[in-house]
Amino acid sequence: MNEARGQSRTPGGMNPQALRLDDAARVLSAVSPRPVTVEMLQTDIDAGAPTNADGTINLVHFAAWLVSEVTRGD
């Protein structure tokens, strides 16, 4: 736990609540059957995916947004 901010970090030093787009793409690619690119993430952000005030991505909020998009049924 990061005492100064009260936020946990992964062993590699990444905070899943505040990932830069390149780090988010790398993490998501590692758990996805297809590569995830920064451009793909930016497209999602342009379509309304949530970001933190500093432009980073909270993986839980992003995943929730993806689920809502998939289940929306356009």
Sequence and secondary structure as in RCSB ss.txt:
>XXXX:A:sequence
MNEARGQSRTPGGMNPQALRLDDAARVLSAVSPRPVTVEMLQTDIDAGAPTNADGTINLVHFAAWLVSEVTRGD
>XXXX:A:secstr
 BTTTTB   TTS  TTSB HHHHHHHHHHHSSS   HHHHHHHHHTT    TTS B HHHHHHHHHHHHHH  
